[in-house]
Amino acid sequence: MTHTRWAILGPGAISRDFLAGLQASRFGVLQAVGSSDPDRAAAFADAAGAPASGDYAAVLARDDVDAVYIGTVHTGHADLAVQALEAGKAVLCEKPAGVGVAEVERMLDAAARTGRPFVEAFKNRFGPWADALRDLLADDALGRPLHVEAAFGFDAPTREGRLFDPALAGGAILDVGCYTVSLAVQAGAAAGGALSVDVVDAGGTRVAGVDGDAWARVRLGAVDALLRTAVVRDLPSSARIVCERGVIELPDAWGERAESASRIVVVADGQDADLRELPTVQPMAAEADAVSLALRDGRQEAPEMPWEHSRLIARVLEEWRARI
């Protein structure tokens, strides 16, 4: 297939990580960089070797851009995604896709209306490790998932900036708690049946006006999940999925921006633990290639991250934040 010509919107730290992923991808090349500050866009483009740059409108108006990666703060995602889709571009939007259900629905409505691909960029959903987990959840050997325990948290070096700014939708739940919700949604979908959402209980601590430390018990269809997150203390980046006939242990459930997770431990009832080592990939490269394949195949969704999962994640995140 021909290469997908990408624009990066929002030349910040996570976009630099995406650039590394794009350079490692099979199908993508960087064509342009957009920012609310054209000088920042030009500096990023010059360092990355991109041929073009400009403000968001100028970049989205270009006919030599096929897809955009949105790496702005959370509150910038929805408007840029809708504008990009309406300009005929495929969209890879950094997680969480939107601040609340209404924003996510607005993006998905735009994608459906324009016929362009939209993918929410949960890096733990892409690559060999993610494929192996999906296969395990779909395999009847362990039976249906029943319970998920997942944690993701770190101690931020300061209590300032984006993470602690309510106006920018800061806080632990949207920043890293969303990963635990994504896993719970995945397990709930694998269990089958109607996937209702119920945040049964939740609590936490507010720091500088945002949720600094939070937990929730969530019911997703037949699956019960206990989720923990923080940006003011370290938590294990791990998860376990209890199934009818065994347990799936995920020692490093979320991987890194530059390297995907590699280990899954399967403990079937009555058997010894089975450590499975998977090849690692650059997960942001895998995200970009998923968008390229959707474009090639005329699909609007990536099977790794269906739109219905994005909807459910948004519902849980909105209810969880409301409780804190």
Order of alpha helices (4+ residues) and beta strands (2+ residues): beta-alpha-beta-alpha-beta-alpha-beta-alpha-beta-alpha-beta-alpha-beta-alpha-beta-beta-beta-beta-beta-beta-beta-beta-alpha-alpha
